Amino acid sequence: MTDFELLFSLFAAFQIKHFLCDFPLQREFMIAKKGSENWDFFIPLLIHSSVHAFFSLAIILVVNSNLWWLAIVDLIVHFIMDRIKSGRRYLGRFQDTTKAVYWNIFGFDQMVHHFTHYTIIWFLVHHGL
């Protein structure tokens, strides 16, 4: 497989992974608790972030199992970004979906997740098969 083919395959794999983990696999209890002001956000958000890490790990292991730790990076970044986006003391105070600020925050969240994937992809292509 050429570097270009690997790169394209990884972009596709991470795009599919992101959609599956952030939408169909994110259950209602995860969504409902992420913005909680007390610590009951922690377990649902950790489960959601762990789902992301698990699927990232599956992709990473196919390419280079020595880079398994990148899945932990994905877990940490996803957890922190989603908490900032959802926490009522942070950006979660902007919940009105009719306002542009909500959609700007949602877009920023998605961009951070994609840049996390791009970083993982860079490592995998640089240290690939």
C-alpha positions as CSV (number, residue, x, y, z in Angstrom):
1,M,0.0,0.0,0.0
2,T,1.4,3.4,-1.0
3,D,1.5,6.3,1.5
4,F,-1.3,8.0,-0.4
5,E,-3.5,4.9,-0.2
6,L,-2.8,4.5,3.5
7,L,-3.6,8.2,4.0
8,F,-6.8,8.0,2.1
9,S,-7.9,4.8,3.9
10,L,-7.1,6.3,7.3
11,F,-9.1,9.5,6.5
12,A,-12.1,7.4,5.5
13,A,-11.7,5.1,8.5
14,F,-11.5,7.9,11.0
15,Q,-14.4,9.8,9.4
16,I,-16.6,6.7,9.6
17,K,-15.4,6.1,13.2
18,H,-16.1,9.6,14.2
19,F,-19.7,9.5,12.8
20,L,-20.5,6.2,14.4
21,C,-19.1,7.1,17.9
22,D,-20.4,10.7,18.0
23,F,-23.9,10.0,16.7
24,P,-25.4,6.4,16.6
25,L,-23.3,5.0,19.4
26,Q,-23.7,8.0,21.7
27,R,-26.7,7.0,23.9
28,E,-29.2,9.4,25.5
29,F,-27.7,9.0,29.0
30,M,-24.4,10.2,27.7
31,I,-25.9,13.2,26.0
32,A,-28.1,14.1,29.0
33,K,-25.3,14.0,31.6
34,K,-22.4,15.6,29.7
35,G,-23.5,19.1,30.7
36,S,-24.2,18.4,34.4
37,E,-22.8,20.9,36.8
38,N,-21.8,18.2,39.4
39,W,-19.7,15.2,38.9
40,D,-22.4,12.9,37.4
41,F,-21.1,13.9,34.0
42,F,-17.9,12.0,34.5
43,I,-18.9,8.3,33.9
44,P,-21.2,9.0,30.9
45,L,-18.6,11.2,29.3
46,L,-15.8,8.7,30.1
47,I,-17.9,6.0,28.4
48,H,-18.5,8.1,25.4
49,S,-14.8,9.0,25.1
50,S,-13.8,5.4,25.7
51,V,-16.0,4.3,22.7
52,H,-14.0,6.8,20.6
53,A,-10.7,5.5,22.0
54,F,-11.7,1.8,21.4
55,F,-12.5,2.4,17.7
56,S,-9.4,4.5,17.3
57,L,-7.4,1.7,18.8
58,A,-8.9,-0.8,16.4
59,I,-7.7,1.4,13.4
60,I,-4.3,2.0,15.0
61,L,-3.6,-1.6,15.7
62,V,-4.2,-2.5,12.0
63,V,-1.5,0.0,10.9
64,N,1.0,0.0,13.8
65,S,0.4,-1.6,17.1
66,N,3.4,0.2,18.7
67,L,1.3,3.4,18.5
68,W,-1.5,2.1,20.7
69,W,-1.0,5.0,23.0
70,L,-2.6,7.4,20.4
71,A,-5.9,5.9,21.4
72,I,-5.4,7.3,24.9
73,V,-4.6,10.7,23.4
74,D,-7.9,10.5,21.5
75,L,-9.7,9.6,24.7
76,I,-8.2,12.5,26.7
77,V,-8.8,15.1,24.0
78,H,-12.3,13.9,23.3
79,F,-13.2,14.0,27.0
80,I,-11.8,17.5,27.6
81,M,-13.3,19.0,24.4
82,D,-16.8,17.5,25.0
83,R,-16.7,18.7,28.6
84,I,-15.8,22.2,27.6
85,K,-18.5,22.1,24.9
86,S,-21.2,20.7,27.2
87,G,-20.4,22.0,30.7
88,R,-22.8,24.7,31.8
89,R,-19.9,26.7,33.4
90,Y,-18.1,26.6,30.0
91,L,-19.5,26.7,26.5
92,G,-22.4,24.5,27.4
93,R,-24.3,27.6,28.6
94,F,-25.0,28.3,24.9
95,Q,-27.7,25.7,24.3
96,D,-30.1,27.7,22.1
97,T,-29.9,25.9,18.7
98,T,-31.5,28.9,17.1
99,K,-28.4,31.0,17.8
100,A,-25.2,31.1,15.7
101,V,-23.0,30.8,18.8
102,Y,-24.4,27.2,19.5
103,W,-23.5,26.1,16.0
104,N,-20.1,27.8,16.1
105,I,-19.3,25.9,19.3
106,F,-20.6,22.6,17.7
107,G,-18.4,23.3,14.7
108,F,-15.4,24.1,16.8
109,D,-15.9,20.8,18.7
110,Q,-16.0,18.8,15.5
111,M,-12.9,20.6,14.2
112,V,-10.9,19.7,17.3
113,H,-11.9,16.1,17.0
114,H,-10.9,16.1,13.3
115,F,-7.5,17.7,14.1
116,T,-7.0,15.0,16.7
117,H,-7.6,12.4,14.0
118,Y,-5.3,14.2,11.6
119,T,-2.6,14.1,14.2
120,I,-3.1,10.4,14.7
121,I,-3.1,9.8,11.0
122,W,0.2,11.8,10.7
123,F,1.8,9.5,13.2
124,L,0.4,6.4,11.5
125,V,1.5,7.4,8.0
126,H,4.9,8.5,9.3
127,H,5.4,5.3,11.3
128,G,3.1,3.1,9.3
129,L,3.2,-0.4,7.9
